[in-house]
Each structure stands twice: as C-alpha cells, then as structure tokens.
Amino acid sequence: MVEFGYEQLVKATQSFCPSRLIGKGSHGAVYQGVLQDNRVVAVKRSSINGVEAQRDNLKKLENEISILSSLRQSCNVISFLGASHDSVQNDKLLVMELMPNGSLHDLLHVAATPPSWPQRVEIALQIARAVQFLHESKPSVIHRDIKSANILFDSNWTAKLCDFGLAISPADSLSQATQPAGTIGYLDPSYTAPNKLSTKNDVFSFGVVLLEIISCRKVIDVTKAPASIVEWAIPLVKKQRVVEICDSRIPFPMYMESRIRRILSVASRCLSDKEERRPSIGEIIVAMETCSIEPVRSITTWNSVIQYLVQLKRRRKLSGEYCIRSAVYSTRQGEDVNSHVSTGKVVLLKEMLADVRLK
Ligand SMILES: Nc1ncnc2c1ncn2[C@@H]1O[C@H](COP(=O)(O)OP(=O)(O)OP(=O)(O)O)[C@@H](O)[C@H]1O
C-alpha cells in the first residue's frame, strides 16, 4: 500500500480548504487534491472541519482503507491510491481516484436530463460487475451499502462502486460479531443479526438499485403510497405492468422493451423475501449480459434506434422469404397466393412463381 506523507496531502488539499471540499458523508469529508506530480485525486478525511475524528468515524475509514488495499484493481470499483496517518491529530486520510461526474443518485434524481435507456442498461451491468468482483474476490467482500449515492462516475462516465466504510469480509473472524448495518430503503430485511450476513444482502440492495434505475423513483418516498419502491414495484412486475414502472420523463422505448422486462425480472428475483431464492451475482451477470449494448459513452438513442431498425429489416426480410417459400409450396398445392402475401407483393411474387414453374 502506498503511504502518503500527511503534510503532502495537507498541501495537496490547500490545508483542507473549504473550496476543495467535494462533500461530507457520515464518517468523513472528501476533498479534491492536486499531488506534486499534478495528479488530481480525492482525499477522504475522518475528521470533519478539523474537529477530531469520532472513534466510530475513524474505525470506518480504517476499515475502508483495509478493504480497498486488499482488493485488486477493477474497472467498476473505485481505484485506491494510498493512505496517510497523522498520529498527532489522530487523523487518517484515504487517497483515491477523483470521480468528477457525480453519483448515480444525482443523475437519476437531480440532473435536468434523465439518462437514456441504453445508458441505464449499461450502468446496471457495470454495477453488477462491481458486485461480482467483490463477491468473487478471494477472500470475498460484502459491500453492505450498495446504493445509488455510492455509485460514482469517472471522467469517461464509467460507473464505479465507492464508499467501503461498511464493507466486510465474511472470512474475517470479526465479521461474526459485526452488527447489521446499511442504508434504510436498500437494507435487506432478512439481515437482522450478525450471523445473517451473506452476499445475498448485497444482492437485495442491488435489486433496489435496479428498480431505482428503471423508475427514477426515490427508494423511500413518503409522499407516495406505498412509500417503499420495493412494495410499489414488485406487484407491478408480477402483473407484467412494466410500462407503469418505467421513468415517464422519457418515452417508453419499444425497441428496448424485452431488455427492460429482463432487468425488472432480475430485480424481482433479487428482492425475493427468501434469501435462497435470490440469484447469485454470477447468475445475475449471465441474465443481464444479454441486456447490454455498448459502453455508455458511445451510446446515443439514435444508435439503438438504428440497431433496432436494422434488426427489424432483417426480420422482415426473413419473414418475406418465408412468405415466398410458403407461397411457392401452396401454389404447387393449388392454393391462392394472395392468402400469403400483401397485395403489393403479389405481382412480383406471381412473376417469381411463374419462373419457378418454368424451371
Ligand atoms: N472518489 C471520489 N470522487 C469524487 N467525489 C467523491 C469521491 N468519494 C466520495 N465522493 C463524494 O464525497 C461525498 C462524501 O462521500 P462519502 O463516501 O464520505 O459519504 P456518503 O457516501 O455521501 O455518505 P455515507 O458515508 O453516509 O454513506 C459524497 O458526496 C460523494 O459523492
């Protein structure tokens, strides 16, 4: 693990200047810093506004550093760059890549322009890959706080999972004594005691994020009944009323209907009351990879429309060929050609059939 000098990071953040503050979380504040080699990074600090870090905050940041430093690099998990410790102020610092494009939460609930449907599908897949990376790491890691606010976008608009303050490895002996934790609205209701810790807790939270991506509804919205996104959406998925779940700010895309249905069906399985019925993240990836199209960056709605039209044209060509073949067969049997094709095509078809008969 790279150990940064505390003074070096104080300088990089201009002494944790308020103008460098990106945001505050429950266990620290994140600042933008510029290192000596001009790399622009994000620095998470356990103390807020210089007030000595609460023991709990410090423990969470230490845990985050320990988990991130144990992981290999992954495309969809925040890149850990190093850490620093100041024994005088009892302060810890975590250095990570800067994510300049905000969170999925802001993209869904704050941004003026809602993300396109292909973008949503790709983001969902990128998050699934991040969870797969954690669950299939050796030893495996359970994030315990998967939510849209913890999914940030890098400069290429690649989604990455962040905030490992609550992450835990079931292989760690301490995990058996760790109390359940997470964020209301995303927290698995069956995670009620330390011994209920399982990768399926993350699968549940991932299912909630899928519903949020498709509907753009807040996970808990007290102005609506039912307030919980899960209680609202799952009965609609079961009744196949998919259009009612989809974000109505952008038109429902007929060309993506099957992909959206598939994602909602995955979400519904992730949110099953019975943990054993929830799919593993490996199964989720298999189901979802058929939904993906292209990287978010290069996707435009037009690309997808063009893809759809090409597919449609191919399908029509195939069904046209089928029509002609079936008409040839029926004509040989003495049936009427018109029963197989639209009138527009009959003239051409009759000429072709004449040709077939001549042969
Ligand atoms: N690497 C990063 N690059 C850019 N912004 C970041 C980065 N990491 C965190 N942030 C932002 O900094 C703020 C604080 O993040 P932090 O992870 O400490 O807490 P949080 O996720 O907001 O809250 P909580 O810890 O309560 O779940 C958030 O607005 C988050 O989006």
The ligand as a Tripos MOL2 file, in Angstrom:
@<TRIPOS>MOLECULE
LIG
   31    33     1     0     0
SMALL
NO_CHARGES

@<TRIPOS>ATOM
      1 N1        -13.6000    9.4690   -5.1920 N.pl3     1 LIG1
      2 C1        -14.4890   10.4460   -5.1340 C.ar      1 LIG1
      3 N2        -14.5060   11.4010   -6.0770 N.ar      1 LIG1
      4 C2        -15.4230   12.3910   -6.0470 C.ar      1 LIG1
      5 N3        -16.3610   12.5240   -5.0860 N.ar      1 LIG1
      6 C3        -16.3890   11.6050   -4.1040 C.ar      1 LIG1
      7 C4        -15.4640   10.5270   -4.0780 C.ar      1 LIG1
      8 N4        -15.7520    9.7630   -2.9990 N.ar      1 LIG1
      9 C5        -16.7980   10.3350   -2.3950 C.ar      1 LIG1
     10 N5        -17.1860   11.4390   -3.0450 N.ar      1 LIG1
     11 C6        -18.2970   12.3380   -2.6750 C.3       1 LIG1
     12 O1        -17.9960   12.8670   -1.4060 O.3       1 LIG1
     13 C7        -19.1490   12.9050   -0.5870 C.3       1 LIG1
     14 C8        -18.9000   12.1540    0.7080 C.3       1 LIG1
     15 O2        -18.6740   10.8120    0.3890 O.3       1 LIG1
     16 P1        -18.6450    9.6500    1.4720 P.3       1 LIG1
     17 O3        -18.3010    8.3810    0.7870 O.co2     1 LIG1
     18 O4        -17.7700   10.0570    2.6130 O.co2     1 LIG1
     19 O5        -20.0580    9.6390    2.0710 O.3       1 LIG1
     20 P2        -21.5210    9.3410    1.5030 P.3       1 LIG1
     21 O6        -21.4680    8.1340    0.6210 O.co2     1 LIG1
     22 O7        -22.0960   10.5640    0.9080 O.co2     1 LIG1
     23 O8        -22.3110    9.0810    2.8230 O.3       1 LIG1
     24 P3        -22.2850    7.8710    3.8140 P.3       1 LIG1
     25 O9        -20.8800    7.6320    4.2500 O.co2     1 LIG1
     26 O10       -23.1330    8.3890    4.9130 O.co2     1 LIG1
     27 O11       -22.8830    6.7070    3.0940 O.co2     1 LIG1
     28 C9        -20.2930   12.3680   -1.4150 C.3       1 LIG1
     29 O12       -20.9860   13.4450   -1.9940 O.3       1 LIG1
     30 C10       -19.6030   11.5640   -2.5070 C.3       1 LIG1
     31 O13       -20.3540   11.5720   -3.7040 O.3       1 LIG1
@<TRIPOS>BOND
     1     1     2 1
     2     2     3 ar
     3     2     7 ar
     4     3     4 ar
     5     4     5 ar
     6     5     6 ar
     7     6     7 ar
     8     6    10 ar
     9     7     8 ar
    10     8     9 ar
    11     9    10 ar
    12    10    11 1
    13    11    12 1
    14    11    30 1
    15    12    13 1
    16    13    14 1
    17    13    28 1
    18    14    15 1
    19    15    16 1
    20    16    17 2
    21    16    18 1
    22    16    19 1
    23    19    20 1
    24    20    21 2
    25    20    22 1
    26    20    23 1
    27    23    24 1
    28    24    25 2
    29    24    26 1
    30    24    27 1
    31    28    29 1
    32    28    30 1
    33    30    31 1
@<TRIPOS>SUBSTRUCTURE
     1 LIG1         1 GROUP 0 **** ****
